[in-house]
Amino acid sequence: MKYPLGIQNFEKIRHEGYLYMDKTALVYQIVKGGSYYFLSRPRRFGKSLLISTLEAYFQGKRELFMGLAIEGMEQEWKTYPVLHLDLNAEKYTTQEALDNILNSNLVQWEKLYGKGEGETTLATRFSGIIRRACEKTGQKVVILVDEYDKPLLQAIGNKELHDDYRATLKAFYGVEKSMDGYIRFAFFTGVTKFSKVSVFSDLNNLTDITMDRRYVGLCGITEAEIRQNLDAEVESLAEANGLSKDACYEKLKLNYDGYHFEHSTVGMYNPFSLLHVLDAKAFKDYWFETGTPTILVDALKQSNYNLADLTQEEVTVDLLGSIDSNDINPLPLLYQSGYLTIKDYDERFETYHLGFPNQEVERGFTRFLIPYYTPIPEPKSAFYINHFVRDVEAGRATEFMQRLESLFTDGDYQITGNAELYFQNVVWVIFKMMGFYTEVERHTTDGRMDMLIKTQNYLYILEFKLDRSADEALRQIEEKQYAKPFEHDQRHLFRIGINFSTKTRRIEEWKMIN
């Protein structure tokens, strides 16, 4: 099996015999059902391949679609002039960066369709190209824009540059509405959807299919598609990892499935991770090897977000569906970027419950947060977490607590802002990472955190207090009988009371009963 790793060109995939999951029935439904579309999906989810597939279709390259669903559906196979704009490759740090890439594309199109007198701005040149392309070919124009939002995302945090980009793109994309009579079809993809002062405010005829249940399978791969097309490859992966095939499917689901773009719809696999694990025959966090934007952490920290709420959030569809560039709420940004997904829907209140889509995202995102929320440097994060886990697994409760105590002491120099939130977020990150290697349960009562850690031979009940005392924490463990469910458990039980001082921003005191 040839996997199209890093290959996003439909023609190359088809000519050179790479695996292609047939999405052409949905492509046909889209192109016959409307003219202007917008689709948001996380990075590495197949958006560029979808754009490339649409380009080949509108260029009338029927031979590339032989054997695919659309072959028996399309009868005409007309050739249209296609204007394909890809904003993904550039690094946008100056106004000139966006102007240059738009100008470069315009120059190439003007070589094909000519340039009109008086067309001096980016928008007027684009408008002229659309008109002349239609007039010269006798067919209306197809416009395909990949990663429309890349400049805007990279400029968040720089208001002046962001405003410049928004103004440029608003005028450029807005041309399409005034040139509607010359346009057959337009399709925009991106990771995010910006609201209010949106670049699409002038192009208000776009059909947003991001949360349209008819098209949830347009990008990504379903388990049914895996079983139909890759069952032998999954069996090979299972053998390489000493698993049964059923266990291998379950591990794939836990690690890479779980993206939901509307409630009560089939879960989607991230194709980038899935194809890499099948190719390498090794379970790794492939998506995170391609990088995570620091804008996510910036949004979390600037909004003073409590990380413990990440998997407890309920939001409305309006909040999920768009990002306000002037007031970045981390939740829609995390959702649209693929770090959170829809877990459930409350029909009565019309709210969505969010959570991590799978273990790859949960592990990778938590690991990514460590150097931003703790004094642990990124290269040493695995080293630190391993010591925490080994201490609790070996029953070295004193060493474990000394290590946790030291962590807060080492972090003093870089702590600013709300001390309680800092404490809660550090605890969340550390114990979240420990939870990937041992069983950790977190509970929150009246804003205070309780923790239960289970290992093969030991149990730990931890009660945290802020500006109180370790004795009070231990009394609560006893008075509320936290240990009662484990009175017949053969494992050794540690009761640990911890007091954190918001004044010194350290663990001021801890006591243990074992």
Secondary structure by P-SEA (a helix, b strand, c coil): cccccccccaaaaaaaccccccaaaaaaaaaaccccbbbbbcccccaaaaaaaaaaaaacccccccccccccccccccccbbbbbbccccccccaaaaaaaaaaaaaaaaaacccccccccaaaaaaaaaaaaaaaacbbbbbbbccccaaaaaacccaaaaaaaaaaaaaaaaccccccccccbbbbbcccccccccccccccccccccccccccccccccaaaaaaccaaaaaaaaaaacccaaaaaaaaaacccccccccccccccaaaaaaaaaaacccccccccccccaaaaaaaaaaccccccccccccccccccccccccccaaaaaaaaccccccccccccbbbbbccccaaaaaaaaaaaccccccccccaaaaaaaaaaaaaaacaaaaaaaaaaaaaaaacccccccaaaaaaaaaaaaaaaaaaccbbbbbbcccbbbbbbbcccbbbbbbbbccccaaaaaaaaaaacccccccccccbbbbbbbbbbccccccccccccc
